Amino acid sequence: MKPKVAVIGTGGTIASIGTGPFDIVDYGANQKMLQIDGILELFPQVHDCADVIAVPYKAIPSPDVGFADWKMLVLKMDELAAAHPDLAGFVITHGTASMEETAYMLSLVAKTPLPIVVTGAQRPASALSTDAGMNLANAIRTAASPEARGKGVLLLLNDEIHAARDVAKTSTFRMQTFRSPDFGVLGHADGDRVVFYRSPVRCTCPDTEFDIRSLDELPRVDIVYAYSGCDGTASRAFIAAGAQGIISAGFAPGFPGTAEHAVLAQAVQDKGIIVMQSTRAGSGRVFRGKRMRDSGILAADNLTPQKARLLLALALTVAKDPSEIERIFLKY
């Protein structure tokens, strides 16, 4: 008997239909995107991998995916797990632009113990050399693999299995765009079998302290990007907009410009805003040195700015004390 896997579609390149087989860049202008059942009709071979349950949700570009969608996905997976006690796992199809953010968010808030695999494509489903079908098949195979249990949310493209916390999109068009810079892949979905070589050690779903199922929104957290000559204008704008937290995407190894630092330090001391120092480098830990300690700015460990933003927003739903925020960043 084949394992049962639920596939939830949210849109993205994997669902997109261009104007022809060579339309692999501007296909979004065609404004045609399939629901998940339409994708499965294009690639019926994936049914050989599992008993697939198609779950239509949305068909949208991934930059439009946000809190309401993350909450709905969590609730939908709870519902599907209750309705199908023999379910082996979940696949979520998603655009690659914000895929790493959805994967990391779900790794922090999903409450199912079943494997969750997020996948998509670098080329639209209509392209001559689309990766949509193989990525979908491999994601289904991975979600059905007993070895995928206990590893949190996984991201799969190009035959590679990544941990949601570690992975980042690193190239605009290349098929090997997703990388886990500091640690590498967890395993591979090869032609003969799905193989794992390591497991994440940071706390992940379903055993987290965060629960968004009853929330209407997350606290506002913004990202300020470091560049030569930055003068704090962006930070002041975020503070005026009501930010409860700010992620400083600083120069490597992890610090803002002098003028930006002055604004951020004042925001911590005068307004109690939580400021986390990340880096624009894309990999590597941030060290909390004397200047950061004196100003009350916390270190975001090795999280990218976009992922640090998600964790800080969730942290602010359960804690306000900086020492507790620091604990959370070391745990997740």
N, C-alpha and C positions, 0 to 999 in steps of 0.2 A: 504494500500500500504506500502510495506517495505521501510525503509530508504535506501539511496544509499551511500555506503562507498567504497572508493578507497583503495586498499591494494597494497603497493609498496614493493617488495621484494629485500633485499640486501644480503641475505645469512645468514651465522651463523649456530649455532647449530640447530635452528628450521628447517633449510633446509637440514641438514646433514643426510646421510644414512650410518649407520655402517655396519659391517659384519654380524650382527645378533642381536636378541632381547636383548642380555645381553652386547652388546658392547656400554657402556655408558660413557667410559672415553677416549679411544684411537680411537674413530670413525673418527677423522680427517685424520688418516693414510689411510683410505679407499678412500679418495679423491673423494667422490661423494656428490654433493650438488645440490639440486633441485632449479629451478626457482619457482616463486610464484605460477604459474598455477599448477605445480606439487604438491606443498604443499596443495593447495586447493583440488586437486583430492584425496589426502590421507585423507582429513577431509571434506567430502562434507556436513557434518551437519552444517558447518558455514554459508552455504547459507540460512539456516533457520533464521539467525539473521538479515540479510540485503540483499539487492541487491548488490552483491559484484562485483566490477570492478577490475580484476587482472591486475597489472601493473608491468611486469618484468623489472628489472633494472640490478642487478648484483647478483651473487651467490659467495660470497667471505667471508673469515674469517674476523671478525670485526676489528682486529688490522690493517687491510689493508685499512679501511675506513678513508678518510681524507678530506681535504678541497675541492678537486674537486668533491667528492661525495656529500658533504653538499651543495655546490652550485647547483649541478644538481638536488638534491632533492627539493630545494627551487624553482627552475625553473619548475620542473615537477609538483609540487603542484599548482603553478600559472596556468600552462597550463591546468591541469585537472579541476580546479575550473572554468576556463573560458569555457571549453568544456561541463561541466555538471553543469548548474546553480542550479540544485536540489540536488547537492551533500551535504551529511550531515556531512562528516568528512573523515579523512585519518587515515590509519594504516600503519606503517612502520615496517616490520619484519627485525630483526637485531640480530647479535651475541651479547651475553651478555658481552663479555670482554670489549668492548668500548661503550656499549649501553648508559651509563650515559653521555658520552661526546657528542655523536651525539644528544641525547635528549636535553641537555643543549644548545648546539650550535644552534639547530633549534629553541629553545625557544627564542633565542636572534636575529635571523635573518629571520625567516619565515615571510612572508607578508600576509598570508591568515588568516582570522578570524575564519576559521573552526577548530574544534578540531583536534589535531594531537596526536595519541597514538602510542608510540613505544613499541614493544613487541618482545619476542623471547622465548627461551626455555633453560632449564638447561640440558635436555636430548634430544638426537637426535630424529628426526621424526620416525626412525625405531625401537626405544627402546620399550621394553615391557610395560614400565610405563611412556612413554613420556608425558611431559606436553605441547607439541607443540599444539595439537588440542584445548585444553581448553583455553590456553593463547590466541590463535588466535581468538577464538570465543568471549572471554571476551573483547579483545581489540576492535573487531568490534562492539560489543554491547556498549562499552564505547564511541567510536567515534561517534556512532549514537545517543547518549544520549544528549538531549537538555541541561542538567545540566553540560555537559562537556565544553560548550562554555564559553569563557572568562577566562579559567584557564590555558592558555598557553599550552605548550607541556606536555603530561602526559606519564608516563612509567608504564606499567602494566605487572606484572608476579604474579603467585601464588594467583590470585584473588584480589591482592592489587593494588590500584591506587596511584601512587606517583607523586609529582611535580618534573619536570626535574631538577630544581635547587638544590633540597634537597637530592635526592636519590643517593645511592652509592652501588656498589656490594661489599658484605662483606664476602662472603664464596665461595670457589672454586666449590664445588659440591652440596651443600644443595639447596633444592627447594626454601627456604625462604631467598635466598641470598641477595635480594634487600631490603635495609632499608633506612629510612630517619631519621638519628640518633637524630638530635636536635628537630624534630617537628612531626614525625610520618606520617602515610598515610593520603591522602586526602579523601579516601573512599574505597569501596569494590565493586567488580563485583560479587554479590551473585547469587545463582541459580534463584531467583525470580525476581531480579531487580538490577540495578546499583544504588548505593547510595553514595552521597557525604556528608561529614560532615564539611569541611572547604575549604577555597580557599587561594591560594598564594597571598601575598600582594606586593611582589617586581614586578617591571615593567617587562612585558614579551611580546612576540609577539602577535599581529603584530605591537604594538605601541612602537617600539624601534628606536633608532637613527642609527642603523647599517644596512648596505645594502651591501651584498657580491655579488650581481648579476652581477656587472660589474667589479669585482676584479679578478685578475689572481692568487693571492696568499695572504696569511696573513703575517704580519711581524713575523720574527723569535722570538719566546719566548721559553725558555728552563726552565727545573725544576732541581734544585739542592737539593739533599736529605741529611738531617742532620744525622750524625751517630758519635759515639764516635771516636775521633781522626781525623775527617775530617779536611783537611788542605787548602782548597781553590782550589785544583787542578781542580775539575770539573767546578767551576765557571770561572777559567781562560780559560779553554778550550771553554766554551760557549761564553765567551767574544771574544776570538780569532776567533770563527766561525761566528761572526757577529750578535750575539743576540741583539735585540733592547730592550728586556725585559727578566727578570729572576724571576722565582718564587722560593722562598726559602721555601722548605718543612721542616720547622724547628722543633726543639724539642718543645714539649708542655710546656707552653702555647703559644709559638710562638717566637722562636729566633734561629739563627744559632750558630754553634760553634764559638769560638773567632777568630780563623784563617780565617774561611769562612766569618765571618762578616767583617773583615778588607778588604778582597778582594771585597766583594759586596759594601761596603761603598765607596771604591775608584772608583769602576765602576760607581756609581751614580755621584760622585763629579767630576771625570775627563772625563768621556765619556758620561754623560747624560743618561745612561741606566736606565730604570725604573725597580726597584726591589720591588716586592711585598712579604711581609712576610705572609706565610701560616703556617700550622702545619701538621706534619705527623700523628697526633692523630686521624684524621678522623671526628672530630666534635668539635664544640666550636669556639667562636670568638677569633681573635687575637687583643690584645690591643696595640695601638701605644704609647709605653712608651718613656721616654726621650732619651734612646740610639737610638731608631729607628728614632725619630724626628731629633736628632743631625746628624745622618748619611744620612738622606733623604730617608730612606726606608719606604715604605707605607704598610699599613695593608690590607690584603685580606679578611677582615671580617671573615665569617665562611665558605668560599668556600674551598673545598678540593683543593690540589695543581693542579690536572688535570683540574678542572673547572676554577680555577683562571687563569691558562695558557690561556684558551680559551677566557675568558673575557678580559684579558690584550691584547691579540692579536687583538681583535676587537676594544678595546679602542684606541689602537695605530693607527687605521685607521681613527679615527675622532679627536684625540687630542694627543698632546705631552707634554702639561703642567702637572706637577705632581698634581696640585690642581684639574684639570679636570679629571685626572685618578682616583683620590680619590673620586670625586663626582660620577663617573660612578660605582665604586665598592659599594658605598652606595645605589645607585639606583637599581642595578640589582642583 
